[in-house]
Amino acid sequence: MLLNFKSEINESTIKDLSKDKNEPEWMLKKRLNSYYLYKNLEEPSNKYGLGIINKQGTINIDNKIKNTQNKLPSNSSTIIESFENAIKNHESLIKENFMTHCINPSENKYVALHNSLWNNGVLIFIPKDNINKDPINITLDNKEEAQFNNILIIAEENCGSTILINKTSNKINKFSSNIIEVITKSNSKLNIVNFQDLENNSNDFSTTKILQKNSSNVTYTEFGFGSNSSNSKISSILGGGEANSKIYSLNYCTNTQNFDINISTIHKSPFTYSDILSANILDNKAKLIFNGLIKIENNAHNSVGYQKEENLLLSKEAEVYPIPNLQIENYDVKCSHSASTTNIDEEKIFYLMSRGLTEEQTKKLVIKGYFNKFLSLINNEEVKDIIESSINGKSKYASLN
């Protein structure tokens, strides 16, 4: 089992948490139903992932789940509120959309656990015809031993926004569970950047699902740098015609980090488009497994799906396992997948050092050069600075041998 609570999680734990938040009866019922699912659901299979992420055994955490709050930005036209406040101020919006249409607690044991114990959340509601010129910045600062974060994003018709999510932690945090639900209406356009830079004592478990209506356009970019182990599941459901999905996963793993990345796009309607890209650098004894899936259902004629994974290994001990997959039910489509893994070019390293660069400068140059083509996907200078700072910090310890 991944989690070992110091004392048993039971109905009283759930009721106390809900009472502390002064929640309505329907939310308590939702929590308890998820708790019963958690008790009865089996552990996820380790055959193609998940087992890679916790080689050290169990994660011991206190069963006292504390309330937490984040500082949230203000926006004159967009609702940005903590879940605790949103349940009071926009109850029908939360009741209708939280863990209903998008992610279901029955999906797996740890999603059910999350829904029973969540203690932090953010609602972002972008009204119809509203275009946000400035990005919305959300920081999820994981300060408790176990933190369960929700982000619910609802984009109404003809709206647009860039949303930046920054996940950080301290030395106390051991387990960070994150569920992101994105619901887009027709002709909406979202650019979401999720940056994970947790401390190396923390274990990250994240599930993101995007529901897309007609002609919606979503670009979702996830950067994984921190944590001891990370399990990230990202899926986009293209339910409306001409919906467009781009999912980019960029990870830099060092030391003994273990990453389990799962990305899928499900084409349910015609003339839909998806692009999956996973680019990874691994060093030292790091391990990463990538499961990619493009599924085109019978009704999704004239759809296009691309899937690509690139890996750069800086160490002979680093390991990567790409598992791309296509499921095609309608053959009037265009689909492709590819995976490539390369080792560091020793001749290039020798050449750069012969031109006067130090070994550390050479390491940083090679790593930054690999990521630069992906940084062009980010049009926010603040985010680029954060990412480059993290690259510089980690590349200092690159082995290149």
Helices and strands as residue ranges (DSSP letters): E 3-5, H 11-20, H 25-40, G 51-53, E 59-61, E 79-82, H 83-89, H 91-97, G 105-107, H 109-117, E 120-126, E 136-142, E 146-155, E 160-169, E 175-184, E 189-196, E 203-212, E 217-224, E 229-238, E 244-253, E 258-267, E 273-282, E 287-296, E 304-313, E 319-328, E 334-343, H 346-354, H 359-375, H 381-395
